[in-house]
Amino acid sequence: MINIVGKRYFYFAFSLLIIIPGLIIILLDGLPLSIDFTGGTLLEVSFESGTPPEPAEIVALYKGLGVDDILVQTTNRGSIVARSSFLSDETRGQVVSQMEEQFSQPVTVLRYDSVGPTIGQEVTSRAALAVGVAALAVLIYIVFAFRGIQNAVRYGVCGIIAMLHDVLIVISLAAIGGVLWNWQVDALFLTALLTVIGFSVQDKIVVFDRIRENSTIFRRLRFESLVNHSIVQTLQRSINTQLMTVEFMLLALVLFGGVTLREFSLILLVGLLSGTYSSIFIAAPILVVWENREWKNWFKPRASKLPA
């Protein structure tokens, strides 16, 4: 039999190696929030010549109009994307006019999004509320569904811990992407995060349900062996369901979906992969840690001798 539970601390360490760098970046620089959360203005323009000016020139133009907090990027479509604090329609018109005058060519506005600071704060608070409500709903559902077995609350708490693991993986990826590729956390990121939570919970309930079924069949089996046996029974189903129905489709979107969807698709791809991983290697092994009360021995696992 594959000894998954016996190597649980290797899986915990692997997750920490992914999560900790992202958390360090967040502590030092914060999450790269978009105007959806912070409030502000996004302006994307293209130039008739097809060759955009240097970002430094656009920054200088904005600062000349009194806008100091400005971030400028070029896209592979030959356009310029400028993110700044909230601009009125009048100021935006001055920016475009100044570009046409300074660079002596017509400018086309491809995108203009403007969000006030109050709306940005409201989006942030509702995003946090959505994650909190999802965690509470998971706990209530699992405790109710597993009410017939001993320590049903443990299953709910372990499900939430594994769900938070997936959330941290996604947030860590966004923080690292912000440093390496100038990603920003926007409304699409929130959509991907909530989708990951939904898929993550579904997979974990399947594994927990198999543990519940086996606990009535293999009553004399050690809990660690019981959990490992249950994971192995659901292993093929968990991997095949995710790979065949979701991951390949998302991979195609990452490779061929274009720039607009690439960041969203990649975050969703990694998040759903993390959901499958945590269902097998995080959620159920945490149950074993809790059952054995391994924190009393500085989290040193007991010797694992699983039946063949």
N, C-alpha and C positions, 0 to 999 in steps of 0.2 A: 504494500500500500504506500502511496506517496505520503511522506510525512511533512505536511504543510504546517500544522500547528507547532510541531517541534522546533521549527526554524522561525518562529514568530518574531523574535527580537531582531533578526536580520531584516525582516520586512518593515518593522517599525523604524529601524535606523535608515533604511533606504528612503522612506517617506520624509524623514527629518532632513535628509540631505537635499531634498527638493524644496521643502517648505522654508527652512531656515534662511537660505540666501535671499529669498523674496521678502521675508519679514525684516531682514536687516536693511534691505533697500527701502522698505516702507518706513522703518524707524528713522532712517537718515534723511530721506527725501520726500516721504509720503507717497500715496498712490498718485499716478498720473491721471488725475480726473479731467474729464472733458467739460465743456460748457454746460452739458446736460445737468451736471452736479454743482459746478462752481458758479454758473451764470457767466455770460459773456457773449462774444460774437465770433462766428466763424465765417470767413469770406474766402471763397475759392474763385480765382479768376484765371483766364487764359489770355494770351497776347496774340495778335494777328500774325506776327512773325513765326510763331510756333516755338520760339526760344525764350523762355522766361528769364528775367534778370536775376542777379545773384540775391539770395535771401537777405544779405546784409544791406542791400540797397532798399529793399522793402521795409526792413526794420527802421532804417534811417528816415524813410518817408513817413512812417507812422509816428515816430518820435517827433518829427517836425510838426506834426499836427497835434502834439500834446498827448499821444498815447504811448506810454512807456512800457507797459507789460504786454509785450507782443512776442509771439512765437511763429516763425515762418518756416514752411517746408515746401519742397518741390515734389511733384508726383511724377510717375512714369508716363503720365499723359501729357506732360509738358505744361502743367498748370501750377499755380502758386496757391497754397493754403495758408491763410493767416488767422491765427487765434489770438484774441485780445480780450480785454475787459469789455463790458457792455457798451456798444456804440449805438447812437441814435441813427435814424435813417438819414438825417442831414449829414452827420459825420461820415457815414458810409459813402454817401454821394461825393463828399469832398475827397475821400481816399481814392475812389475810382477816377475822379477828374484829375487828381494830382498824378496818378499813375500814367494816364494818357498824355498829360502834359510833359512829365519828366522823361518818359521813354519814347515819346513821339510816335505812338501807334495806338490804334483802337484796342480797348480792353473789353472782354466779354465776361459778365458775372455768371459763373456756372452754378454757384451755390451760395446762399446767404442764410445762415441760421443765427438767431439772436434769442437768448434766454436771459431774463432778468434774474438778479441774485435771489429774490424771494422764491421764484419757481425752482431754482437750483437747490435751495435748502429743502424745499418740500419734497423734491425727488429723492434726495439723500435720505431723509427721515423715513419716507415710505419704503425705500429699498431695504433699510435696516429692519423695519417692521415686517416686511414680507418674509425675510429670512427667519426672524423670530417666530412668526406665526407658523411657518413651515416646520420648524423644530418642535414646537409645542404640539402640532397636529400629529407629527410622527410619533412622539412619545405617547400621546393619548391612544392613538390607533393600535400601536404595538402592545401596549399594556392591556387594552381591551381584548385584542385578538388572542393574546397568549395568557389570558387570565386563568386558564385551567391548569397551568403548570407552575411549579415553584419558582419564585424569584422572577416573576414576569417583568417587573420594573427594570431589571438588569438588561433585558433584551432591548427595551426602549431607550435606555441611557446609552448602551453600546451602539445602537443604531444612530443616535444623535452624534456621538463622538466620531463615528465613521463618516457621517454626513459632513460634519465640520472639517474633517480631514480633506474631503473632496473640495469644499469651499476654499480652504487654505491653499490647496494645490492650484486652483484656478486663480486666486488672488496673487499667489506667488508668481505664476506665469505672467500675469498682467504687469506686475512690477518689474520683472526681468525684461519683458518685452518693451516696457516704457523706456528702459535704459538702452537697450540694444537697437530697437527699431522704432522708437518714438510712438509706441502705442499709447492710446488714451482710453480710460474707463468711461464708457458712454452708456446710453440706454440699451444698445445691442448687447453690451457686456452683461448688463443686468438680466436681459432675456436669456442669455446663455447660462448664467449662473443658476437661475431658477429652474431651467430645464435640466441641468446637471443634478440639482437636488431631487427633482422628481424621479429621474432614472435611477439615481443612487439608492433611494429608499426602496424602490421596487425590487432591485436585485438583492438587497439585504433581507427583505422580508422572505424571499424565496429560500435563502440559506437558513434563516432562523426557523422557518416553518419545517424544513427537513430535520433540523435538530429536534424540534418538538415531536415530530412523528417518531423519530428513532429513539427518543428518550422513553417511549412506552414499549418499544420492541426490545431494545438492548439495555435492560434495566441494570444488569450486572456489569456492564462495561464502564470503565473509568470515563469520567466526563471529558477528559482531553481526547481520548480515543474516539469517543462518541462524536465529538465536534469534528474531528479530522475526517472520520468516516462520512459524515454528512456533507462536508465541504467537497470531498472527492466525488460524491454522488451527484452534486449539482454543478461540478466544474465544467463539464462539457456543455451543459445547457447555458450557463452564464457566458462562456466564451463565444459559443456559436451564435447566440442571440444578438450579442453586441456587434461582433465582427461582421456577420452576414447581413444584418438589417440596418445598421447605423454607421459603423466606423468606415466601411468602404465608401459609402455615399458621402460622408463628410470629408474623407480624404480626396475624393474627386472634386469637391467644392474648393478645398484648399489649393489643389493643383490647377484647376481650370475655371474656378468661379470668379476670377477677376479680383482686383484690388479691394473693391468695396466690401466683398464678403469674406476676404481671406482671413482677416483677424478674427472675426466672429466665428468662422468655421473652425479655425485652428484651436481657439479656446474651447469650443464645444467638443471638438475631437478629443483633446487632452482631458477635459472634464469628464466625459462619459467613459473614457478609458480608465480614469482614476476611480470612477464609481464602480466599475467591474473589479478593478484591483482591490479596492477597499472591502468589497463584499466578501472576497475570498481570503485576503491576507491581513485585514485589519479588524473588521467588525467581530467575526466569530472568534479569532484569537484573543481579542480583548475580553470576551466572555470567559475564556479559560484563565486569563490572568486574574480576573475577578473571583472566579470560583476557587482558584488555588491561593488567593490572597498573596500573590507573589511580591507585593510591595513590602511585605514584612521581611523579605529576604533581599531587599534592594533590587527587586525585579529580576532575580536570578531564576530562570525557569527550572522546574523540576526535571529530573532525568526522564526523557520520553521514550517509552518502549511500546510502540504500537504493534498490534497483532498483524501478522502477515496477511 
